[in-house]
């Protein structure tokens, strides 16, 4: 048992860093294949469109000009990260259209 892995039980109100729904924020790493890796913190229930807005703020590119994919799957704006099973620390590909 390591203290660094300890977290308070869910029945201790106010001590957990998790938000509504019992899940905390996740960090997604987007690689644009041009040498830039962008780390973004977001919620699992955010949509891909929300993620694009956060990426746009960091890259200076408009969100509608960004395409996020993993292998050959292009992620659609209206679907949540949770529905795509995008989890903490996951790497995605970022392309500029």
N, C-alpha and C positions, 0 to 999 in steps of 0.2 A: 504494500500500500504506500503510494507516494503522495505527499502533500500537494505536489504540483498538479496532480490529477483530481484532487478533491473539489467537489462543488457542493453547495448547500442543498439539502433535500428540498423537493418542490413545495413542501408544505410550510417552509419558512418564508413568509411574505416579505418582499422588499429586498431580499438578499441575493436573488438570482439576477444575472445580467440579461436574461432572456426577455424578449418582448411579448406582445400578445400572441396567444397560440402556443406558448411554451418553447418557441424556437428563437434563437438569436440571429444576429446578422451573419452573412457569409461574405467571404472575399473571393472574387472571381478574377483570374488573371487572363487578360486578352493580349495575344501576340499578333502584331500586324505584319509579321514576316519581313519587315524592313528594319529590324533592329530595335523596335520599341515594344516593351512589355508594360501594359497599363494595369495597375491593380485597382479594383473598385470594390468598395463595401456596399452591400445592398441586402435587402430582405428576400427570403425565399419566395414570398408571395408577390414580389415585384414582377412586372412583365418584362419581356425582352425589350419592348419599347422604352420602358423606364431605364433599363440598363444602357440602352443606346444614348439616352439623354445624359446620363452620368459620364459616359465615355466621351460624348461630344463636348462636354464642359472641360474635360482634361486634354482633348486633342485639338480643339478649335475647329473641328469639322462638324457640319450640321448633321443631326441624327438621321435624317432621311438618306444621307449619303453613306451611311455605315451599313455593313452587312456582317452579321455574326453567324459563324457556323462551326461545326465540329465534323471533320472529315467531309462527307458530302451532304450532310444535313444542314440546310439553311434554316435558322430559327426565325419564326414568325413573330411580329411585334406584339400581338394581342395575347400570346400564351405566356403563362407565368414560368419563372425559373424552376419552381417546384414541379410543375407538370412535365418539364423537360428533364427532370432529375438532375439539375445543375446544383452541385453541392459545394461546400466550402473548400477552397483551394483548387478548384477545377480550372483547367486551362482551355480557353476558347480561341478560335481564329477570328481575327478582325480584318476585314477588307474594306477598301474605300471604293465606292461606286462613282 
